[in-house]
Amino acid sequence: MKVVLFCGGQGTRLRDYSDQIPKPLVPVGGRPILWHIMKYYASYGHKDFIICLGYKGEAIKQFFLDYDERVNNDFVFENGGAKIDVLQSDIQDWRITFVDTGQNTNIGGRLLRVREHLDGEEMFLANYADTLTDLDLDAMIQGFSATDAVAGFCCVKPPYSFHLVSFGNDSRVAQISDVKDSGMWMNGGYFALRPEIFDNLHEGEELVIEGFERLVGQKRLYAHQHESFWTCMDTFKEKQALDDRVAAGNTPWQVWKDD
């Protein structure tokens, strides 16, 4: 299946990096987070990507234009460089379509702008460019395929602790609780979509707001509950936590290592 990746945001909460490079190119353990996400999908056999570009999109194009398998993988060097045998490949069998979807376009608008590249697809995948997970993608797709839903997504429990507060009539606190104990779930990305999504999404609307609200009313929105590893990279603290995981060899999202 084709995979649409939303790579146009400015990543303002990672300002130290995003002033120089777009958020999808912010490195995690020496590799852009976008590479990790694409490698994840490729490990499940989904290697036909559509990248929705926006802020500093030219930098993402240049990253792939300059990508050298020999630099990024182990290789055997012989005869003073006359013969070089790369021992494994990262992206050789990937197909990537780069589409400028606008500087300030929202996610729904970016999806609409790549519609022509999805003609003929019975189903396709989509995702943000800042989330990592060990989600069993095959299981989610299988569950979604067994329904008549137009859209499906991975939902996760909030990964961080913060407090929810409810009030009585006099503005005094009636209850305070940790969100982790609330039973709430949140959108974790990793979307599976059928072409009918374009009938439920209009210019200027947001995919997860107006688009999904229509599908909720039709009872055609599917959620796959995932309780294992999931994280986003919105802040420097979250980026540092991912780097620490790489340094410790604790990288559950790198499911391709099990292949």
ROTOR-549386 format. One line per 4 residues: their letters; for each residue x, y, z negated of N, C-alpha, C. Coordinates in Angstrom, 1 decimal, padded with zeros to 4 digits. Atoms other than C-alpha are relative to their C-alpha. Layout:
// residues N
a = X:Y:Z:X:Y:Z:X:Y:Z  ...
***
This chain:
// residues 259
mkvv = 000.8:-001.2:000.0:000.0:000.0:000.0:000.9:001.3:000.0  -000.7:-001.3:000.0:001.0:003.6:000.6:-000.1:000.6:-001.4  000.0:-000.7:001.3:002.0:005.6:-002.5:000.2:001.5:000.1  -000.1:-001.5:000.0:001.3:009.3:-002.8:000.6:000.5:-001.3
lfcg = -000.7:-000.5:001.2:003.6:011.1:-005.2:-000.1:001.6:000.0  000.2:-001.4:000.1:002.7:014.6:-006.4:001.3:000.7:-000.6  -001.3:-000.5:000.4:006.0:016.5:-006.5:000.1:001.5:000.1  -000.1:-001.4:-000.4:005.1:020.1:-006.1:-000.1:001.0:-001.2
gqgt = 000.1:-000.9:001.2:004.8:021.5:-009.7:001.3:000.6:-000.4  -001.2:-000.8:000.4:007.2:023.9:-011.3:000.7:-000.5:-001.2  -000.7:000.6:001.2:007.9:022.0:-014.5:000.4:001.1:-000.9  -000.4:-001.2:000.8:007.9:025.2:-016.6:000.5:-000.4:-001.4
rlrd = -000.5:000.3:001.3:008.4:023.4:-019.8:001.3:-000.7:000.0  -001.4:000.5:-000.1:011.7:022.0:-018.5:000.8:001.1:000.7  -000.5:-001.1:-000.7:012.8:025.5:-017.6:001.5:000.0:000.2  -001.4:000.1:-000.2:016.5:024.8:-018.2:000.5:-000.7:001.2
ysdq = -000.3:000.7:-001.2:016.4:022.4:-015.4:-000.7:000.5:001.3  000.8:-000.3:-001.2:013.6:023.5:-013.1:000.3:001.3:000.6  -000.4:-001.2:-000.6:015.1:026.9:-012.6:000.9:-000.3:001.2  -000.9:000.4:-001.0:017.7:025.1:-010.5:-000.5:-001.1:001.0
ipkp = 000.5:001.2:-000.8:016.0:021.9:-009.3:-001.5:-000.2:-000.3  001.4:000.4:000.3:012.4:020.7:-009.0:000.0:-001.1:-001.1  000.1:001.0:001.1:011.2:018.6:-011.9:000.2:-001.4:000.4  -000.2:001.4:-000.4:011.1:015.3:-009.9:001.5:-000.4:000.1
lvpv = -001.4:000.2:-000.1:014.9:015.7:-009.5:000.8:000.1:-001.3  -000.6:000.0:001.3:015.6:016.1:-013.2:000.5:-001.4:-000.3  -000.6:001.4:000.1:018.0:013.2:-014.0:-000.4:-000.7:-001.3  000.2:000.9:001.2:017.2:010.4:-016.4:001.1:-001.1:000.1
ggrp = -001.1:000.9:000.0:020.4:008.5:-017.1:000.8:000.0:001.3  -000.8:-000.1:-001.2:022.1:009.9:-014.0:-000.8:-000.1:001.3  000.8:000.1:-001.2:019.2:009.3:-011.6:-001.2:000.9:-000.1  001.2:-000.8:000.2:016.3:011.6:-010.8:-001.2:-000.8:-000.4
ilwh = 001.1:000.8:000.5:013.1:010.6:-012.5:-000.9:-000.5:001.2  000.7:000.4:-001.2:011.5:010.5:-009.0:000.6:-001.3:000.5  -000.6:001.3:-000.4:014.0:007.7:-008.1:-000.5:-001.1:-000.8  000.5:001.1:000.9:012.9:005.7:-011.1:-001.4:-000.4:000.3
imky = 001.4:000.3:-000.4:009.3:006.0:-010.2:-000.2:-000.7:001.3  000.1:000.6:-001.3:009.8:005.1:-006.6:000.6:-001.5:-000.1  -000.6:001.3:000.2:012.0:002.2:-007.6:-001.0:-001.0:-000.7  001.1:000.7:000.6:009.2:001.0:-009.9:-001.0:-000.5:001.0
yasy = 001.0:000.4:-001.0:006.7:000.9:-007.1:000.6:-000.9:001.0  -000.7:000.9:-001.0:009.2:-000.7:-004.7:000.2:-001.4:-000.5  -000.2:001.3:000.6:009.7:-003.5:-007.1:-001.3:-000.8:000.1  001.3:000.6:-000.2:006.0:-004.3:-006.6:-000.3:-000.2:001.4
ghkd = 000.2:000.1:-001.4:006.4:-004.2:-002.9:-000.6:001.2:000.7  000.6:-001.2:-000.6:005.0:-000.7:-002.3:001.1:000.9:000.3  -001.2:-000.8:-000.4:007.7:001.1:-000.3:-000.3:001.0:001.0  000.4:-001.0:-001.0:005.7:003.4:002.0:-000.5:001.2:-000.8
fiic = 000.3:-001.2:000.9:005.8:006.8:000.2:-000.4:001.2:000.8  000.4:-001.3:-000.5:004.1:010.1:000.9:000.3:001.0:-001.2  -000.3:-000.9:001.0:005.7:012.9:-001.1:-000.6:001.4:000.2  000.7:-001.3:-000.1:003.6:016.0:-001.7:001.0:001.1:-000.6
lgyk = -001.0:-001.0:000.4:006.1:018.9:-001.8:-000.6:001.3:-000.3  000.4:-001.4:000.3:005.8:022.4:-003.2:001.2:000.7:-000.5  -001.1:-000.8:000.6:008.2:024.2:-005.6:001.3:-000.7:000.3  -001.4:000.5:-000.3:011.8:023.7:-004.3:-000.1:-001.3:000.7
geai = 000.1:001.2:-000.7:010.6:021.0:-002.0:001.2:-000.3:000.9  -001.1:000.2:-000.8:013.6:021.5:000.2:001.1:-000.8:-000.7  -001.0:000.7:000.8:015.8:020.2:-002.6:-000.3:-001.5:000.0  000.3:001.4:000.0:013.9:016.9:-002.7:000.3:-000.6:001.4
kqff = -000.4:000.4:-001.3:014.3:016.6:001.1:001.5:-000.2:000.1  -001.5:000.0:-000.1:018.0:017.3:000.8:000.6:-001.2:-000.8  -000.4:001.1:000.8:018.4:014.7:-001.9:000.0:-001.3:000.8  000.1:001.3:-000.8:017.2:011.9:000.4:000.9:000.1:001.2
ldyd = -000.9:-000.1:-001.2:019.1:013.3:003.4:001.4:-000.3:-000.3  -001.4:000.2:000.5:022.3:013.2:001.4:000.2:-001.3:-000.7  -000.1:001.3:000.8:021.6:009.8:-000.2:001.0:-000.9:000.7  -001.0:000.9:-000.6:024.5:007.5:000.3:000.0:-001.3:-000.9
ervn = 000.1:001.3:000.8:024.0:003.8:-000.7:001.3:-000.4:-000.6  -001.4:000.4:000.5:027.8:003.4:-001.1:000.3:000.7:-001.3  -000.3:-000.8:001.2:027.9:006.1:-003.8:-000.9:-000.5:-001.1  000.9:000.3:001.0:024.9:004.9:-005.6:-000.1:-001.5:-000.4
ndfv = 000.0:001.5:000.3:025.6:001.1:-005.6:001.4:-000.5:000.0  -001.2:000.7:-000.1:028.4:-001.3:-006.0:000.3:-000.4:001.5  -000.4:000.4:-001.4:030.4:-002.0:-002.8:001.4:-000.6:000.0  -001.4:000.5:-000.2:033.5:-003.8:-001.5:000.7:000.8:001.0
feng = -000.8:-000.9:-000.8:036.1:-001.5:000.0:001.2:-000.8:000.6  -001.1:000.7:-000.7:038.5:-003.1:002.6:000.6:000.8:001.1  -000.7:-000.6:-001.2:041.1:-002.0:005.2:000.0:001.5:-000.1  -000.1:-001.5:000.1:041.4:001.5:003.8:-001.3:000.7:000.3
gaki = 001.3:-000.6:-000.3:037.7:002.1:004.2:-000.6:-000.3:001.3  000.5:000.3:-001.3:037.4:000.7:007.7:-001.2:-001.0:-000.1  001.1:000.9:000.3:035.1:-002.0:006.2:-000.5:000.2:-001.4  000.7:-000.2:001.3:032.6:-001.3:003.4:-001.2:-000.8:000.0
dvlq = 001.2:000.9:000.1:030.1:-003.9:002.3:-000.7:000.4:-001.3  000.8:-000.4:001.2:027.4:-002.5:000.0:-000.7:-001.3:-000.5  000.5:001.2:000.6:026.4:-005.2:-002.5:-001.5:-000.1:-000.3  001.5:000.0:000.1:022.8:-004.1:-003.0:-000.5:001.4:000.5
sdiq = 000.5:-001.2:-000.6:020.5:-001.5:-001.6:-001.1:000.6:-000.9  001.1:-000.6:000.8:018.2:001.0:-003.3:-001.2:000.4:000.9  001.1:-000.6:-000.7:016.2:002.7:-000.6:000.0:-000.3:001.5  -000.1:000.3:-001.5:017.2:001.1:002.8:-001.3:-000.4:000.6
dwri = 001.2:000.4:-000.6:013.8:-000.4:003.3:-001.2:000.9:-000.4  001.1:-001.0:000.4:011.8:002.6:002.0:-000.4:000.8:001.2  000.4:-000.9:-001.0:009.7:004.7:004.3:-000.6:001.2:-000.7  000.5:-001.2:000.7:009.1:008.3:003.1:-000.5:001.1:000.9
tfvd = 000.5:-001.1:-000.7:006.9:010.9:004.5:000.0:001.3:-000.9  -000.1:-001.3:000.8:007.6:014.5:003.3:-001.0:001.0:000.5  001.0:-000.9:-000.4:004.7:016.9:003.4:000.0:001.2:-000.9  000.1:-001.2:000.8:004.7:020.5:002.3:-001.5:000.3:-000.3
tgqn = 001.4:-000.2:000.3:001.4:020.9:000.4:-000.2:001.3:-000.8  000.2:-001.3:000.6:002.0:024.4:-000.9:000.6:000.3:-001.3  -000.6:-000.3:001.2:003.6:026.2:-003.7:-000.9:-000.1:-001.3  000.9:-000.1:001.2:000.6:026.7:-006.0:-001.2:-000.9:000.1
tnig = 001.1:000.9:-000.2:-001.7:023.9:-004.9:-000.1:-000.9:-001.2  000.2:000.9:001.1:-003.3:021.8:-007.6:000.1:-001.5:000.6  -000.2:001.5:-000.4:-003.2:017.9:-007.5:-001.1:-000.4:001.0  001.1:000.3:-000.9:-006.6:017.7:-005.8:000.3:000.5:001.4
grll = -000.3:-000.6:-001.3:-005.5:020.0:-003.1:001.2:-000.6:000.7  -001.2:000.7:-000.6:-002.2:018.2:-002.5:-000.5:-001.3:000.6  000.5:001.2:-000.5:-004.1:015.0:-002.1:-000.8:000.2:001.3  000.7:-000.4:-001.3:-006.4:016.6:000.5:000.9:000.3:001.1
rvre = -000.9:-000.4:-001.0:-003.5:017.9:002.4:000.8:-001.2:000.6  -000.7:001.2:-000.6:-002.0:014.4:003.0:-001.0:-001.0:000.5  001.0:000.9:-000.4:-005.3:012.8:004.0:000.3:-000.7:001.3  -000.3:000.5:-001.3:-004.3:012.4:007.6:001.0:-001.1:000.0
hldg = -001.0:001.1:000.1:-001.4:010.2:006.5:-000.5:-001.2:-000.6  000.6:001.2:000.7:-003.7:007.8:004.8:-001.2:-000.6:000.9  001.0:000.6:-000.9:-006.0:007.1:007.8:000.2:-001.5:000.2  000.0:001.5:-000.2:-006.9:003.4:008.1:000.4:-000.8:-001.3
eemf = -000.3:000.7:001.2:-005.9:002.6:004.5:-001.3:-000.4:-000.7  001.1:000.4:000.8:-008.4:000.5:002.6:000.1:000.4:-001.5  -000.3:-000.4:001.4:-006.7:001.5:-000.7:001.4:000.6:000.0  -001.4:-000.5:000.1:-003.7:003.5:-001.7:000.2:000.4:-001.5
lany = -000.4:-000.3:001.3:-001.8:004.4:-004.8:000.4:001.5:-000.1  -000.5:-001.3:000.1:-000.9:007.8:-006.2:000.5:000.2:-001.5  -000.5:-000.2:001.3:000.9:009.2:-009.2:000.7:001.4:-000.1  -000.8:-001.2:000.3:002.5:012.2:-010.9:001.5:-000.4:000.2
adtl = -001.4:000.3:-000.2:006.3:012.5:-010.6:000.8:000.2:-001.3  -000.7:-000.2:001.2:007.1:012.7:-014.3:-000.4:-001.0:-001.1  000.4:001.0:001.0:005.7:009.5:-016.0:000.7:-001.3:000.3  -000.6:001.3:-000.1:007.4:006.2:-016.6:-000.7:-001.0:-000.9
tdld = 000.7:001.0:000.7:005.9:002.9:-017.7:000.4:-001.4:000.4  -000.2:001.4:-000.4:006.2:-000.9:-017.8:-001.4:-000.6:000.4  001.3:000.5:-000.5:002.5:-001.2:-016.6:000.2:-001.1:001.0  000.2:001.1:-001.0:001.7:-004.5:-014.8:-000.8:000.6:001.1
ldam = 000.7:-000.7:-001.1:000.8:-002.7:-011.6:-000.9:-001.0:000.7  000.8:001.0:-000.7:-000.4:-005.9:-009.9:-001.3:-000.3:-000.8  001.2:000.2:000.8:-002.9:-006.5:-012.8:-001.0:001.1:000.1  000.8:-001.1:-000.1:-004.2:-003.0:-012.6:-000.7:000.0:001.4
iqgf = 000.5:000.0:-001.4:-004.7:-003.3:-008.8:-001.0:-001.1:000.1  001.0:001.2:000.0:-006.4:-006.7:-009.2:-001.3:000.4:-000.7  001.2:-000.4:000.8:-008.8:-005.3:-011.8:-000.8:001.0:000.8  000.7:-001.0:-000.8:-009.6:-002.3:-009.7:-000.7:-000.6:001.3
satd = 000.5:000.5:-001.2:-010.1:-004.3:-006.5:-001.2:-000.9:-000.2  001.2:000.8:000.3:-012.7:-006.5:-008.2:-001.2:000.8:-000.3  001.1:-000.9:000.2:-014.9:-003.5:-008.7:-000.4:000.8:001.3  000.3:-000.9:-001.1:-016.7:-001.1:-006.4:000.4:001.4:-000.3
avag = -000.4:-001.3:000.4:-015.0:001.8:-008.0:000.8:000.7:001.1  -000.7:-000.8:-001.0:-013.7:004.6:-005.8:001.4:000.4:-000.5  -001.3:-000.4:000.6:-010.8:005.5:-008.2:000.2:-000.8:-001.3  -000.4:000.6:001.3:-008.9:003.8:-011.0:001.3:000.6:-000.4
fccv = -001.3:-000.6:000.6:-006.1:004.8:-013.3:000.4:-000.7:-001.2  -000.6:000.5:001.2:-003.9:003.7:-016.1:-000.4:000.9:-001.1  000.2:-000.8:001.2:-005.1:004.9:-019.5:000.8:-000.5:-001.1  -000.9:000.3:001.1:-002.9:005.0:-022.5:-000.4:000.7:-001.3
kppy = 000.3:-000.6:001.3:-003.1:005.8:-026.2:001.0:001.2:-000.1  -001.0:-001.1:000.2:-001.5:009.2:-027.1:001.3:-000.5:-000.6  -001.3:000.6:000.4:002.2:008.5:-027.5:000.6:000.8:-001.2  -000.5:-000.9:001.1:002.7:011.3:-030.1:-001.0:000.1:-001.1
sfhl = 000.8:-000.2:001.1:001.3:011.9:-033.5:-000.4:001.5:-000.2  000.4:-001.3:000.4:-000.8:015.0:-034.1:-001.4:-000.1:-000.6  001.2:000.1:000.8:-003.8:015.8:-036.2:-001.3:000.6:000.6  001.3:-000.5:-000.5:-007.5:016.2:-035.2:-000.7:000.5:-001.2
vsfg = 000.7:-000.6:001.1:-009.6:018.4:-037.4:-001.5:000.2:000.4  001.4:-000.3:-000.2:-013.4:018.6:-037.7:-000.5:000.8:-001.1  000.5:-001.0:000.9:-015.4:021.3:-039.5:-001.4:-000.3:-000.5  001.4:000.0:000.5:-018.5:021.5:-041.7:-000.6:001.3:000.5
ndsr = 000.8:-001.2:-000.4:-021.1:024.3:-041.3:000.7:001.3:-000.5  -000.6:-001.2:000.6:-019.0:026.7:-043.5:001.4:000.2:000.4  -001.4:-000.1:-000.5:-015.8:026.3:-041.5:001.0:-000.7:-000.9  -000.9:000.8:000.8:-014.3:024.2:-044.2:000.3:-001.3:000.7
vaqi = -000.4:001.3:-000.6:-012.4:021.1:-043.0:-000.8:-001.1:-000.5  000.8:001.2:000.5:-014.7:018.1:-043.1:000.8:-001.3:000.2  -000.8:001.2:-000.2:-012.2:015.6:-041.8:001.3:000.4:000.7  -001.3:-000.1:-000.7:-008.5:015.4:-040.7:000.5:-001.4:000.2
sdvk = -000.4:001.4:-000.4:-007.1:012.4:-038.9:001.1:000.1:001.0  -001.0:000.1:-001.0:-004.2:011.3:-036.8:-000.6:-000.4:001.3  000.5:000.4:-001.3:-004.9:011.1:-033.1:000.2:-001.5:000.3  -000.3:001.4:-000.3:-003.3:007.7:-033.0:-001.0:-001.0:-000.7
dsgm = 001.0:000.8:000.7:-006.0:006.4:-035.4:-001.4:000.3:000.5  001.3:-000.4:-000.4:-008.8:008.0:-033.5:-000.7:-000.9:001.0  000.6:000.9:-001.0:-009.3:005.3:-030.9:-000.1:000.7:001.4  000.1:-000.7:-001.3:-008.9:007.9:-028.1:001.0:-000.6:001.0
wmng = -000.9:000.4:-001.1:-007.3:007.1:-024.8:000.2:001.2:000.9  -000.3:-001.1:-000.8:-005.7:009.5:-022.3:000.4:-000.5:001.4  -000.4:000.3:-001.4:-005.1:009.6:-018.5:001.5:-000.1:000.0  -001.4:000.2:-000.2:-001.7:008.1:-017.8:000.5:000.0:001.4
gyfa = -000.4:000.0:-001.4:-001.6:008.5:-014.1:-000.1:-001.4:000.6  000.0:001.3:-000.7:-000.8:005.5:-011.8:-001.3:-000.3:000.5  001.3:000.1:-000.6:-003.9:005.9:-009.7:-000.1:-001.0:001.1  000.4:000.8:-001.1:-005.5:003.4:-007.4:-001.2:000.6:000.6
lrpe = 001.1:-000.8:-000.6:-007.8:005.1:-004.9:-000.5:-000.7:001.3  000.5:000.3:-001.3:-010.1:004.2:-002.0:-000.3:001.2:000.8  000.2:-001.3:-000.8:-010.7:006.6:000.9:-001.2:000.8:-000.4  001.2:-000.8:000.4:-014.1:007.5:-000.5:000.3:001.1:-001.0
ifdn = -000.4:-001.1:000.9:-012.2:009.7:-002.9:-000.1:001.3:000.7  000.0:-001.3:-000.7:-012.1:012.3:-000.2:-001.4:000.5:000.2  001.4:-000.4:-000.1:-015.9:012.4:-000.1:-000.5:000.6:-001.4  000.4:-000.5:001.3:-015.9:013.3:-003.8:001.0:001.1:-000.5
lheg = -001.0:-001.0:000.4:-013.2:016.0:-003.8:000.0:001.1:001.1  000.0:-001.2:-000.9:-013.4:019.5:-002.3:001.1:000.9:-000.2  -001.1:-001.0:000.1:-010.9:022.2:-001.6:-000.1:000.9:-001.3  000.0:-000.8:001.2:-009.9:024.0:-004.8:-000.3:-000.8:-001.2
eelv = 000.3:000.8:001.2:-011.0:021.2:-007.1:001.1:-000.8:-000.4  -001.0:000.8:000.6:-008.9:019.2:-009.4:-000.4:-001.5:000.1  000.3:001.4:-000.1:-008.7:015.4:-008.9:-000.6:-000.6:-001.2  000.5:000.7:001.2:-009.2:014.4:-012.5:-001.1:000.8:-000.7
iegf = 001.1:-000.7:000.6:-011.7:017.1:-013.3:-001.2:-000.1:000.8  001.2:000.1:-000.8:-014.3:017.7:-010.6:-000.1:-001.4:000.7  000.1:001.3:-000.7:-013.4:014.6:-008.6:-000.4:-001.2:-000.8  000.3:001.1:000.8:-013.4:012.1:-011.4:-001.4:000.2:-000.7
erlv = 001.3:-000.2:000.7:-016.4:013.7:-013.1:-001.2:-000.5:000.9  001.1:000.5:-001.0:-018.5:013.0:-009.9:000.0:-001.6:-000.1  000.0:001.4:000.0:-017.3:009.4:-010.0:-000.5:-000.6:-001.4  000.6:000.4:001.3:-018.2:009.1:-013.7:-001.5:-000.1:000.1
gqkr = 001.4:000.0:-000.2:-021.7:010.1:-012.8:-000.6:-001.1:000.9  000.4:001.1:-000.9:-021.8:007.4:-010.1:000.4:-001.3:-000.6  -000.5:001.2:000.7:-020.3:004.9:-012.5:001.0:-000.8:001.0  -000.9:000.6:-000.9:-017.5:004.3:-010.0:001.5:000.5:-000.3
lyah = -001.4:-000.3:000.4:-014.4:005.2:-012.0:000.5:-001.1:-000.9  -000.6:001.1:000.7:-012.2:002.4:-013.3:001.2:000.4:-000.8  -001.1:-000.3:000.8:-009.8:002.6:-016.2:000.7:-001.3:-000.5  -000.7:001.2:000.4:-007.1:000.0:-016.9:000.8:000.4:-001.3
qhes = -000.6:-000.4:001.3:-006.1:000.1:-020.6:001.4:-000.7:-000.1  -001.4:000.5:000.1:-002.3:-000.2:-021.1:000.5:000.4:-001.3  -000.4:-000.3:001.4:-000.9:-000.5:-024.6:001.5:-000.2:-000.2  -001.5:000.1:000.2:002.8:-001.1:-023.9:000.7:001.3:000.3
fwtc = -000.8:-001.2:-000.1:005.5:001.4:-022.9:-000.6:001.0:001.1  000.4:-001.1:-000.9:004.4:004.7:-021.3:000.6:001.3:-000.6  -000.5:-001.3:000.4:006.0:008.2:-021.5:-000.1:001.0:001.1  -000.2:-001.1:-001.0:006.0:011.5:-019.7:001.2:000.8:-000.3
mdtf = -001.2:-000.9:000.2:008.8:014.0:-019.3:-000.4:001.4:000.3  000.4:-001.4:-000.1:007.3:017.4:-019.9:001.0:001.0:-000.6  -000.9:-000.9:000.7:009.9:018.8:-022.2:001.4:-000.5:-000.1  -001.4:000.4:000.1:013.6:018.7:-022.8:000.2:-001.1:-001.1
kekq = 000.0:001.0:001.1:013.0:016.7:-026.0:-000.3:-001.4:000.6  000.4:001.3:-000.6:011.3:014.0:-023.9:001.0:-000.5:001.0  -001.1:000.3:-000.9:014.0:014.1:-021.3:001.2:-000.6:-000.8  -001.1:000.5:000.9:016.6:013.6:-024.1:-000.3:-001.4:-000.5
aldd = 000.4:001.3:000.5:014.7:010.7:-025.5:000.1:-001.1:001.1  -000.2:000.9:-001.1:014.7:009.0:-022.1:001.5:-000.3:000.3  -001.5:000.2:-000.1:018.5:009.6:-021.8:000.5:-000.9:-001.1  -000.5:000.9:001.1:019.0:008.0:-025.2:-000.4:-001.4:000.2
rvaa = 000.4:001.4:-000.3:017.0:005.0:-024.1:001.0:-000.7:001.0  -000.9:000.5:-001.0:019.2:004.6:-021.0:001.4:-000.3:-000.7  -001.3:000.3:000.7:022.4:004.9:-023.2:000.0:-001.2:-000.8  000.1:001.2:000.9:021.1:002.2:-025.5:-000.4:-001.2:000.8
gntp = 000.5:001.2:-000.8:020.0:-000.1:-022.6:-001.4:-000.4:-000.3  001.4:000.3:000.3:016.4:000.2:-023.7:-000.9:000.7:001.0  000.6:-000.6:-001.1:014.7:000.9:-020.4:-001.2:-000.8:000.5  001.1:000.9:-000.4:011.3:-000.9:-020.2:-000.6:000.3:001.3
wqvw = 000.6:-000.4:-001.3:010.2:001.0:-017.1:000.8:-000.6:001.1  -000.8:000.6:-001.1:013.0:-000.6:-015.1:-000.3:-001.4:000.2  000.5:001.3:-000.2:010.9:-003.6:-014.3:000.8:-000.8:001.1  -000.8:000.7:-001.1:013.1:-004.3:-011.2:001.2:-000.8:-000.5
kdd = -001.1:000.7:000.6:015.8:-005.5:-013.5:-000.3:-001.4:-000.3  000.5:001.4:000.3:013.7:-008.6:-014.2:-000.1:-000.8:001.3  000.2:000.7:-001.2:013.5:-009.4:-010.5:001.2:-001.0:000.3
***
